[in-house]
């Protein structure tokens, strides 16, 4: 799938995250997190996994995380992808 | 460098003082006599009123390198410490130490004076930005974190010498009698300031509510007070006492509270003469609510409620569920009201509350205390000082004192906070030794320290979800993932004193 328009998903509440997607030539992922020191690598791994699952190869992906668990990261990112890729 | 008994590396000395590594909670014994201060004489006709803080500082003889103290009963609404530091900066003094009973986020105003060398360091723990900047290496000033009881001990035994105590006095007369019960800045108990008044070389009462002699009841007497200064305001009353002390409505919190109250019932301690302390957090209050209902139902008449007193405990006193409240600090307006009207609502000093080095403190008489935690390790050691980012953000309060004193200390905490598991292999900072913690209650299960084997059996018999603490940790980490440990530099930015003065841990600079 391809990111064709701006989209977002999520909230800024504790244990949740915000996902922002924008069309771009190349793929860039930026992650901000309250637990980046402890879980930065795991968050990045989960984001990469979901992007790959949906075949996202380009676009700007910005994550602002407030300590969300993996399933929340997956759900928010997938929702944002649906919104950014639909006709 | 030496390892203490909990495996923490403790430097030989800090801020010019030799350090004693922590060994255990009980065996360190005091030596010598209590600290002395000058004998004084005030003749008839001599007054104590001075016209300004500046005049009082000059009269006190405060000089470079000396130590000042304030109390934190006005909490984040306190104006006094900032005003005093600004004044001593304007007078050109340098290298002054702060030995207040606590420092709050509002005192971030003094940071420029730390950078300029007016303030040399802290003989007390700090809440908020000062500790964060120190942890990041952006502020260089020694910080010695103490428990409430440990602070009283350090002053009474003379290891901390307060040269000038400035006591915010919400109700005060011109001869220095004072209490905290009445006036626009009423804060209730002056339990922390009682120590300062008795041991500082010079005592300055500062009030925004000067009443005709004598100020009654006498919380701190005229015999201890050298000078009296009137200012326009001691603090912001809205921030002096927190009004957010309410029972939690969060289902996770309620589940924890339900388990905790069942642990108390299973412990056999909940009978006539029961004594109890909780903090003011939402889960603690939910436990108090459940305990209250159990006491009503069983017609149980408790002995005393202790601590930081909240309106919750006042209601239990007025309902007859407790015979007395032992109050070192009022947590809300209801507690302030009560201490002014209820005979059985007793003001106690921090010495009487929690000092391990006297002939017995009130915490020794506690049956049960409910405490919080940022992290717990598999040996039940608890951290409340540093946050997940490694920054020193919280003072110890009475955590280690009550855990050591009470027959049963119960930690209540959600198993996960913002993805961080509560149970760790190793806590970032040890505040309270696991040897003094009885039970850890989370919504996922209850871990019981081996020293309470009978209680553990009883909880299992009652079909409560008892889990080995290591199993609980594994279960939580399956949900969160395993956190990567923080990285620290060697540089020590603060030491954590146990209540007996030995060093239980140090806080090191965080590698960013």
Interface residues (C-beta under 8 A of the other chain):
Chain A: X14 X15 X34 X35 X37 X38 X39 X40 X41 X42 X66 X67 X68 X69 X70
Chain B: X388 X389 X390 X416 X417 X418 X419 X420 X479 X480 X481 X483 X484 X485 X486 X487
